[in-house]
Amino acid sequence: MPHFDTEIDTSGLNCPLPLLKAKKALSTLEVGQRLRLIATDRGAFIDIPVYCEISEHKLIDSSETEEQLIFVIEKGKI
């Protein structure tokens, strides 16, 4: 798992809340810092990569366990 600077756990929250919380957390980071997002809503597997594609942020890693979806997102330039 790649390194990260901060983590938020959105387990139990349904879309779009994991994405909204990720956006809020990214807004507090410096460019180049990384956010680790934990989610349980399967919609995040669509929402998070698409958001990274259309934003300045970079999806570094995504993985799945039996119960969780885990993303590492690097904050891009504003």
N, C-alpha and C positions, 0 to 999 in steps of 0.2 A: 504494500500500500504506500503510495507517495506521501511525502510529508505534507502537513497542513498547519496553518497558523491558528485557526479557530474552528469550532464545530458547533453545529446546531442539530438538534434531534427533533424532527417533525413527525415522529412515529404516532400513528393514530389520527393524523390530520388528513383530510381529503383535499384533492385538488380544488381550487388552485392554491391553497394555503402553503404547501411546501415551497412552491415557486415564489410566492410573495415573500415568505420569510427568508428565502435565499437571497432575493433581490435586496431586501432590507439589510441583511447581514453583509452582503458584498459592498453596500454603500458605505459601510463603516471601515472597510479595509483599505490599505494602501495598494497601489498598483504593484502587481507581482506577488502579493500575499495570497494564500490559498484558504478556501473554505471547504470543510468536510460537512456534507449534508447527509443526514440519515432520514430516510422516508420509508413508509410502508404502503402508501398508495401507489398502485401500479401505473397510474397515469403519469407519475414523475419520470418514468423511463422514456416517455415521449416529451413531456414538457421541458425538462431540464436540458437535454441535448439540443432541442430546437431553440430554446432561449439562448444558449451559448452560441449557436450558429448565427443568430440575428443580432447578437450584442457584441460588445468588445471583449467579453470574457471567454476563457478557454476551458473546455472540459478536459481535465487531465486524466481522469480515471472514473470508471463506473463499474460497480460490481454488485453482486446479488448473493444474499444468503437465503436460508429458508424463510426468514421473517423480514428481512430488511433490504432496502436498496441503498447503496452508498455511492455518493458522488464526491469527487474532489474537483473544485472549480477554482481556477486562477483568475484573479481580478485583472482585467485589461485596462488599457488607457481610457480615460474619460473622454 
